């Protein structure tokens, strides 16, 4: 049994009403404000995909950049209701569509007919001796069996259009209606472009039929497999009563057409999914549901998989350099230099096998022709093999060691640096400089060490840098380790307050001051640049007991050691930079800066300094560590030694209001 529905628009002139035939199976009704619509059909929708990059762009079938999937769904009957997709084992995501009932008769070219194309409801746009139109039952778009329309042209006129159209069976419409159209086409040796065009039908004041071009699809030429072309448009002019599609090509070639749609949706039934996380076992599973409730088959567990794409992505080069150092053998400047490197996704490649080095006797990186002879010729930019590896390709961590190298002298205040090279199995590569006897920092007190990007140090101590949590906004924590082994990577950058925000939310009134620092509790403000020095630091400042917040509306320069009574806290909130003089050894203050914090702002090239001991809480746009210790002091002493003091959170909460710190136990 079949049902016929005639769509007649009220108060509009209708040229040729559209007759839409539906099977009796799977019918349900949906009313809208203009006319009744019956959705029917028993055939599920068809979803195809395209990937960008279209194939693995790394080594060993790995992708090394985020992968974009474009999902394209076609339903030739009731229209697409939704596209569902799932990444790996995550929850299903749904993209919904409406008004996607297909208004095209015989959209899959299944029915033959007495027409100029021998296909029901489709006519040839131009007939000539050089062109044939036929129904092809051997070649059709994927999942849209069992026929397509075929156009073969041998014309020598490059601007001659040959197409098929459904003008006689147009899709009923009205003015300003948002619509989409699509068609699957395949080409062979098409010389001047294949595409489809959308036309509107209307009548003039005398009742004559008027045809108006509205838009056209993208153009493809040459030889291509089945592609879905889509376009969105608005039905115009104001007197429009219907639209039709004309699909064809200019010049010579062969064109197949299948699975044609025109609907009243304002967007095509497509969606995009971007997968950027590293994973050796990524999968994207997807399926569509049509308005009649038919569900597309899908499975990532079957063999073969159905509507499931498996791939592997590693966009991160090896990193997390750790446990590095140098072992002396022979004279004091002959050393083996070593480090550990990690890659947790594709693993370390066997190409991680070389290094360069730099001494203060030659510019840049390279090697002496004799690694133990600084009088031999210098070879700039030449790589040297590491010692034979103790790991195998694909391991997630590797120990790298240079052979014995003579670094020429014992002037350790100048960095003698080894540049290691590392590559992972996916093809991501990176180089990393390690400064022998270089400066390193220590952070105590079990606080959080955080960076909105990476933590990338030049040197590291024998032990660990911190006893607390380390978190970064990116993926790398190089030459920086925690005794707790607490690391958080790719952390969302937290909301941070600045000078103006703190200034507006502090509860107590602010007292302006000039000259020396106050020695009583309260909130104070200094307008302009301020320097802590002999004449501004009171003699009793280190022994007085107080709780202070001091706003500095400018730069803060610290030119003298500042220590506090164990019961006191002072937090400086600085509009611009904090600059610590290189001769200062102790800064027992809380420092929050909108600008940068410099640990030795007046350090000169080749200069040295003592360890800077900082106790309190510290936050800046950047904390710029500038200290380097003399000789071998860096073996046991950090260049900057931070101690986090939780008393700041407790004592200052009454000034800033509600305490929003959560104390949790981490196992």
C-alpha positions in Angstrom: 0.0 0.0 0.0 1.2 3.5 -0.7 0.3 6.9 0.7 0.3 10.1 -1.4 0.7 13.5 0.1 0.2 16.8 -1.8 1.9 19.8 -0.2 -0.1 22.9 -1.2 1.1 26.1 0.4 -1.7 28.4 1.6 -2.0 31.8 -0.2 0.7 30.8 -2.7 0.4 30.1 -6.4 1.3 26.5 -7.1 2.6 25.5 -10.5 3.0 21.8 -10.2 2.4 20.2 -6.7 4.8 17.7 -5.6 3.6 14.1 -5.2 5.6 12.2 -2.6 5.3 8.4 -2.3 6.0 6.6 0.9 5.8 2.9 1.8 3.4 2.0 4.5 6.1 0.7 6.8 7.4 2.7 9.7 5.0 5.8 9.3 4.5 8.4 12.0 3.2 12.0 11.8 4.7 15.3 12.7 2.8 18.6 12.2 4.3 22.0 11.8 2.7 25.4 11.3 2.4 25.3 7.5 1.4 21.8 6.5 1.2 18.2 7.7 4.3 16.0 7.1 4.4 12.2 7.3 7.8 10.7 7.9 8.2 7.2 6.6 10.8 4.8 5.5 12.5 1.6 6.4 16.1 2.3 5.3 18.6 3.6 7.9 20.6 6.6 7.1 24.2 6.4 5.8 27.1 8.1 7.5 30.5 8.5 5.9 33.6 10.3 7.2 36.6 12.2 6.1 39.8 12.7 8.1 42.3 15.5 8.3 45.1 14.6 8.0 43.7 12.0 5.6 46.4 9.5 6.5 49.1 9.1 9.2 51.5 12.1 9.1 54.1 10.6 11.4 56.2 7.5 11.3 55.0 3.9 11.8 51.3 4.7 11.1 51.1 7.3 13.8 49.3 10.6 13.6 51.4 13.4 15.1 48.8 16.3 15.0 45.2 16.5 16.1 42.8 14.6 13.9 39.6 16.1 12.6 36.7 13.8 11.6 34.0 15.3 9.4 30.9 13.0 9.6 28.5 13.3 6.7 25.0 11.7 7.0 22.5 11.2 4.2 18.9 9.8 4.5 16.9 9.5 1.4 13.5 9.1 3.0 12.4 10.7 6.3 15.6 12.7 6.8 18.3 12.7 9.4 17.2 13.2 13.0 20.6 12.9 14.8 24.2 11.9 14.6 25.8 10.1 17.5 29.5 9.6 18.2 31.7 8.3 20.9 35.5 8.8 21.4 37.2 5.8 23.0 35.2 4.7 26.1 33.7 8.2 26.8 30.0 9.0 26.8 28.0 9.2 23.6 27.6 12.7 22.1 24.5 13.7 20.1 24.0 16.3 17.3 20.3 16.8 16.4 18.7 18.0 13.2 15.2 18.9 12.1 13.2 19.5 8.9 15.3 17.1 7.0 12.5 15.2 5.2 13.9 14.5 1.7 11.8 16.3 -0.9 13.4 14.6 -3.9 11.5 11.9 -5.8 13.5 8.8 -6.8 16.6 10.2 -5.1 18.7 7.1 -5.5 17.9 6.6 -9.1 16.3 3.2 -8.4 13.2 3.7 -10.6 13.5 3.7 -14.4 11.1 5.7 -16.5 10.1 7.1 -19.8 12.3 10.2 -19.7 15.3 11.6 -21.6 17.5 9.9 -19.0 15.6 6.6 -18.7 15.3 7.4 -15.0 12.0 8.3 -13.4 11.5 12.0 -12.5 14.9 13.0 -14.0 15.3 14.7 -17.3 18.4 15.6 -19.3 19.2 19.3 -19.2 20.8 19.2 -22.7 20.6 16.5 -25.3 23.2 16.3 -28.1 24.9 13.7 -30.2 28.0 13.7 -28.0 26.2 12.8 -24.7 24.5 9.7 -23.3 22.3 9.5 -20.2 21.5 6.2 -18.5 20.8 4.2 -15.4 23.9 2.4 -14.1 23.1 -0.7 -11.9 26.8 -1.6 -11.5 28.2 1.5 -9.9 26.5 3.5 -7.2 27.3 5.5 -4.1 28.3 3.5 -0.9 25.3 2.0 0.8 22.8 3.5 -1.7 22.3 0.5 -3.9 21.1 -0.5 -6.5 21.5 2.2 -9.2 22.9 5.6 -10.1 22.5 8.0 -13.0 25.4 8.1 -15.5 26.3 10.9 -17.9 29.0 10.4 -20.6 30.1 13.3 -22.8 32.7 13.5 -25.5 32.0 17.1 -26.5 34.9 19.3 -27.5 33.1 22.5 -26.2 34.5 23.1 -22.7 31.7 25.5 -21.7 28.8 23.1 -22.7 26.7 21.9 -19.7 25.4 18.4 -19.5 23.2 17.5 -16.5 20.1 15.8 -15.2 17.4 17.7 -13.3 14.2 17.2 -11.4 12.5 20.3 -12.6 9.3 18.4 -13.6 9.2 16.9 -10.1 10.4 19.9 -8.1 10.4 20.3 -4.3 7.7 22.5 -3.1 8.9 25.6 -1.2 8.0 29.1 -0.1 9.9 32.3 0.0 12.8 32.8 2.5 12.8 29.1 3.5 16.1 27.9 4.8 17.0 24.8 2.8 19.9 22.4 2.0 20.7 20.2 -0.9 23.3 17.4 -1.4 24.3 14.9 -4.0 26.8 12.1 -4.2 28.9 12.2 -7.4 31.7 10.3 -8.9 33.9 11.5 -11.8 36.1 10.1 -14.5 38.3 12.4 -16.7 36.0 15.4 -16.2 37.7 18.2 -18.0 36.0 21.4 -16.8 34.3 20.7 -13.5 31.3 18.7 -12.1 28.8 20.3 -9.7 25.2 20.9 -9.0 23.0 24.0 -9.3 19.9 25.0 -7.5 17.1 26.8 -9.2 13.8 28.4 -8.0 10.5 28.2 -9.9 8.0 31.0 -9.7 5.4 32.8 -11.9 5.3 36.3 -13.2 2.3 38.6 -13.1 0.9 36.9 -16.3 1.2 33.4 -14.9 4.2 32.5 -16.8 6.8 30.2 -15.3 10.1 31.9 -14.3 13.3 30.1 -13.5 15.9 31.8 -11.2 19.4 30.5 -10.4 19.9 30.5 -6.6 23.3 28.9 -5.8 25.7 26.1 -6.8 27.9 23.5 -5.0 31.6 23.2 -5.0 33.3 22.1 -8.2 35.4 19.0 -8.7 37.3 17.9 -11.8 39.4 15.0 -13.0 38.9 11.6 -11.6 37.4 11.2 -8.1 35.7 8.5 -6.1 32.3 9.0 -4.6 32.0 12.4 -2.9 29.1 14.1 -1.2 28.6 17.8 -2.3 26.4 19.9 -0.1 25.1 23.5 0.0 22.7 25.6 2.1 20.5 28.3 0.6 17.4 30.5 1.0 14.5 30.0 -1.3 14.0 33.2 -3.4 12.5 35.2 -5.0 9.5 36.2 -2.9 7.1 34.5 -5.4 9.0 31.1 -5.3 6.8 28.0 -5.2 9.4 25.3 -5.7 13.1 24.5 -6.1 14.9 21.9 -8.2 18.5 20.6 -8.6 20.5 20.3 -11.8 23.5 18.0 -11.5 26.1 17.7 -14.2 29.4 18.8 -15.7 31.0 21.2 -18.2 32.8 19.7 -21.2 33.8 16.1 -21.6 34.0 13.2 -19.1 32.0 10.7 -17.2 29.8 11.5 -14.2 27.8 9.3 -11.9 25.0 10.8 -9.7 23.3 9.2 -6.7 21.6 9.9 -3.3 20.2 13.3 -4.0 18.5 15.3 -1.2 16.7 18.6 -0.9 15.2 19.5 2.5 14.0 22.4 4.6 16.8 22.3 7.2 19.0 25.3 7.7 22.1 23.1 7.9 23.5 20.0 6.4 23.4 16.8 8.4 27.1 17.0 9.1 29.3 17.4 12.2 33.0 17.6 13.0 34.9 16.0 15.8 38.5 16.9 16.8 40.6 14.4 18.7 43.8 15.9 20.1 44.8 13.7 23.1 47.7 11.2 22.8 46.6 7.6 22.7 47.8 4.4 21.1 44.3 2.9 21.0 42.0 5.8 19.8 38.6 4.9 18.3 35.8 7.0 17.0 32.4 5.1 16.8 29.4 6.8 15.1 25.9 6.2 13.8 22.8 8.2 12.7 19.1 7.9 13.4 16.5 9.1 10.9 13.2 10.8 11.6 11.4 7.4 11.1 13.5 5.9 13.9 15.8 3.7 11.8 19.2 3.3 13.4 22.4 2.9 11.5 24.6 -0.2 12.3 27.7 0.5 14.3 30.3 -1.5 16.3 33.9 -1.1 17.5 33.9 -4.7 18.8 32.8 -6.6 15.8 35.2 -8.0 13.1 35.1 -6.2 10.8 34.3 -3.0 12.6 31.2 -1.0 11.5 31.2 2.8 11.6 34.3 2.7 13.7 37.7 4.2 13.0 40.7 3.1 15.0 44.0 5.1 14.9 46.9 6.1 17.1 47.9 9.7 17.9 51.1 11.0 19.6 51.6 14.7 19.1 54.0 15.1 22.1 57.7 14.7 21.7 59.7 12.9 24.4 60.1 14.9 27.6 60.2 14.8 31.3 64.0 14.7 31.3 65.0 13.7 34.8 67.8 12.3 37.0 70.5 13.9 35.0 74.1 14.6 36.0 77.8 14.1 35.3 80.4 11.6 36.5 84.0 12.6 36.6 86.7 10.2 35.2 90.3 11.1 34.7 91.0 14.8 35.2 88.5 17.1 36.8 86.9 18.2 33.5 86.6 14.8 31.8 83.1 13.6 32.4 80.4 11.2 31.4 77.1 13.2 31.2 73.8 11.3 31.5 70.0 11.8 31.7 66.8 9.9 31.6 64.0 10.7 29.1 60.4 9.5 28.8 57.7 9.1 26.2 54.6 7.4 27.5 52.6 7.0 24.3 54.6 5.7 21.3 57.8 5.1 23.1 61.4 6.1 22.6 62.8 5.6 19.1 66.2 4.0 18.4 67.1 7.3 16.7 67.6 8.7 20.2 71.3 8.1 19.9 73.3 11.4 19.6 74.5 14.5 21.4 76.5 17.7 20.9 78.3 19.7 23.5 79.5 23.3 24.2 82.5 24.5 26.1 83.5 28.1 26.9 86.5 27.7 24.5 84.4 27.4 21.3 81.2 29.1 20.2 78.0 27.1 19.7 77.5 23.4 19.7 79.5 20.6 18.1 82.4 18.4 19.1 86.2 18.2 19.0 87.4 15.6 16.6 89.0 14.0 19.6 86.5 13.9 22.4 89.4 13.9 24.9 91.5 16.4 23.1 90.6 20.1 23.3 93.5 20.9 21.0 92.0 18.8 18.1 89.9 20.5 15.4 86.5 21.9 16.5 83.6 20.5 14.4 80.6 22.9 14.7 77.1 21.4 14.6 78.4 17.8 14.3 76.5 15.2 16.3 78.2 12.4 18.2 76.9 8.9 19.1 75.9 8.2 22.7 77.0 5.1 24.5 75.2 1.9 23.4 71.7 1.9 24.8 70.5 -0.3 27.5 66.9 0.0 26.4 65.0 -1.2 23.2 62.9 0.8 20.7 59.4 1.4 22.0 60.3 1.6 25.7 58.6 4.4 27.5 61.8 5.5 29.2 65.5 5.5 28.3 68.8 6.2 30.0 71.1 8.2 27.8 74.8 8.6 28.4 77.6 10.4 26.5 81.1 8.8 26.2 83.8 10.5 28.2 84.2 14.1 27.1 86.9 16.6 28.0 85.3 20.0 28.7 88.7 21.7 28.6 88.9 23.5 32.0 87.4 23.8 35.5 85.7 27.2 35.1 82.3 25.8 36.2 80.7 29.2 36.7 80.3 29.3 32.9 77.9 26.6 31.7 79.4 23.7 29.9 76.4 22.2 28.2 75.4 18.9 26.6 72.6 19.0 24.0 70.8 15.6 23.9 68.6 14.6 21.0 65.5 12.4 21.4 62.8 11.1 19.1 59.8 8.9 19.7 58.5 6.1 17.5 55.8 8.4 16.0 58.5 10.7 14.7 58.2 13.6 17.2 61.7 14.9 18.0 63.2 17.3 20.5 66.6 18.4 21.8 67.4 19.4 25.4 70.3 21.3 26.9 71.8 20.2 30.2 74.2 22.6 31.9 76.9 20.7 33.9 77.1 22.1 37.4 74.5 24.6 36.5 72.1 26.4 38.9 69.1 24.5 40.3 66.3 25.4 42.7 64.8 23.8 45.8 61.2 24.2 47.0 60.2 23.0 50.4 57.1 23.0 52.6 54.9 20.7 50.5 53.3 23.5 48.6 52.1 23.4 44.9 54.7 24.3 42.2 52.6 25.5 39.3 53.3 26.7 35.7 50.7 27.8 33.1 53.0 26.3 30.5 55.9 23.8 30.9 58.6 23.6 33.6 61.9 23.5 31.7 65.0 23.8 33.8 68.6 23.8 32.6 70.0 21.8 35.5 68.8 19.7 38.4 70.1 18.6 41.8 71.2 15.1 42.9 67.9 14.7 44.7 64.5 16.1 44.1 63.5 19.8 43.5 60.4 19.7 45.6 58.5 17.8 48.3 55.1 18.8 47.0 52.7 18.7 44.0 53.9 19.8 40.6 51.3 21.0 38.0 51.8 22.4 34.5 49.4 23.6 31.9 51.2 21.7 29.2 53.0 18.3 29.1 56.6 18.8 30.0 58.3 18.9 33.4 62.0 18.8 32.5 64.8 18.5 35.0 62.3 19.0 37.9 61.2 16.2 40.2 59.1 15.8 43.3 60.0 13.4 46.2 56.2 12.7 46.3 56.0 11.8 42.6 52.9 14.0 42.4 52.6 15.4 38.9 49.6 17.0 37.1 49.9 17.8 33.4 47.7 19.5 30.9 45.9 21.2 33.8 43.4 23.9 33.0 44.9 27.3 33.8 43.3 28.4 37.1 41.6 31.7 37.6 44.1 34.1 39.2 43.5 37.5 40.8 45.6 40.5 39.9 46.5 43.7 41.8 43.3 45.5 41.0 41.1 42.5 42.0 42.9 42.1 45.3 42.6 45.8 45.9 38.9 45.7 45.4 38.1 42.7 47.5 40.2 43.2 50.6 37.9 43.8 53.5 40.0 46.3 55.6 40.6 49.9 54.8 44.0 50.8 53.3 46.4 53.2 54.9 48.9 55.1 52.8 52.5 55.3 53.9 55.8 56.8 52.9 59.3 56.1 54.0 59.8 53.1 56.2 57.8 49.9 56.2 55.1 49.9 58.9 55.6 47.5 61.9 51.9 47.1 62.9 49.1 45.0 61.6 46.9 46.3 58.9 46.5 46.9 55.1 48.8 49.5 53.6 49.4 51.0 50.2 52.3 52.8 48.6 51.7 54.7 45.3 54.7 54.4 43.1 57.9 52.3 43.0 59.1 51.2 46.4 62.5 49.9 47.5 63.3 47.9 50.7 66.8 49.1 51.7 68.7 50.3 54.8 66.8 53.5 55.1 63.3 52.0 54.7 63.6 48.7 56.7 63.1 49.4 60.4 65.6 47.8 62.8 62.7 46.1 64.7 61.0 44.8 61.6 62.3 41.2 62.0 61.2 41.0 65.7 57.8 42.7 65.6 54.7 40.6 65.4 52.1 41.7 62.8 49.8 40.6 60.0 50.2 42.9 57.0 49.1 43.3 53.4 51.0 45.9 51.5 49.9 47.1 48.1 52.7 48.6 45.9 51.3 50.5 42.9 54.5 50.2 40.9 57.7 48.1 41.1 59.1 46.6 44.3 62.9 46.4 44.6 64.4 44.4 47.5 68.0 45.5 48.2 68.4 44.3 51.7 67.7 40.9 53.5 64.2 40.8 55.1 63.4 38.3 57.8 60.3 38.0 60.0 59.2 36.8 63.4 57.8 33.3 63.1 54.4 34.7 64.2 54.3 37.4 61.6 53.2 37.5 57.9 53.4 40.2 55.3 52.1 39.8 51.7 53.2 42.3 49.1 50.8 42.7 46.2 52.7 44.4 43.5 51.3 46.1 40.4 54.4 45.7 38.3 57.7 43.8 38.8 59.5 42.5 41.9 63.3 42.9 41.5 65.6 41.3 44.1 69.2 42.5 44.2 71.9 39.8 43.6 73.6 40.4 47.0 70.3 39.7 49.0 70.3 36.2 50.6 67.0 36.1 52.5 63.5 37.2 51.6 60.9 36.1 54.1 57.9 37.7 52.4 54.8 36.8 50.5 55.2 38.2 46.9 52.3 38.4 44.4 53.2 40.4 41.3 51.2 41.2 38.1 54.6 41.4 36.4 57.7 39.3 36.8 59.8 38.3 39.9 63.5 38.5 39.3 65.8 36.6 41.7 68.9 38.7 40.8 67.9 41.6 38.5 71.3 43.2 38.5 73.3 40.1 37.6 75.9 40.5 34.9 77.1 38.0 32.4 79.5 35.5 34.1 78.6 36.9 37.5 77.9 34.7 40.6 75.9 35.1 43.7 75.0 33.2 46.9 71.8 31.1 47.4 68.6 33.1 47.6 66.4 31.8 50.5 62.7 32.7 50.0 60.1 31.9 52.6 56.4 32.7 52.1 54.1 32.5 49.0 55.1 33.5 45.6 53.2 34.2 42.3 54.3 36.2 39.3 53.6 36.3 35.6 57.1 34.8 35.3 59.6 33.9 38.1 62.9 34.6 36.4 65.7 32.6 38.1 69.0 34.4 37.5 71.4 33.0 40.1 74.4 30.7 39.5 76.8 29.6 42.2 80.6 29.7 42.1 82.6 26.6 41.3 81.2 23.3 42.5 78.8 24.8 45.1 75.9 23.8 42.8 76.5 20.2 43.6 75.0 20.5 47.0 73.4 24.0 47.2 70.5 25.4 45.2 70.7 28.7 43.6 67.2 29.6 44.7 65.7 27.9 47.8 61.9 28.4 48.2 60.0 27.4 51.4 56.2 27.5 51.2 54.6 28.7 54.5 51.0 27.7 55.0 50.6 30.3 57.8 49.9 32.9 55.1 46.6 31.2 54.2 45.5 31.0 57.8 46.5 34.5 59.0 45.3 36.4 55.9 41.9 34.9 55.5 40.3 37.5 57.8 41.5 40.3 55.5 40.3 38.7 52.3 37.0 37.2 53.5 36.0 33.6 53.0 38.8 31.0 52.9 38.4 29.1 49.7 41.4 26.8 50.2 40.5 23.1 50.3 42.8 20.9 52.4 42.8 17.3 51.2 44.9 14.2 51.8 46.5 12.7 48.7 47.3 9.0 48.8 
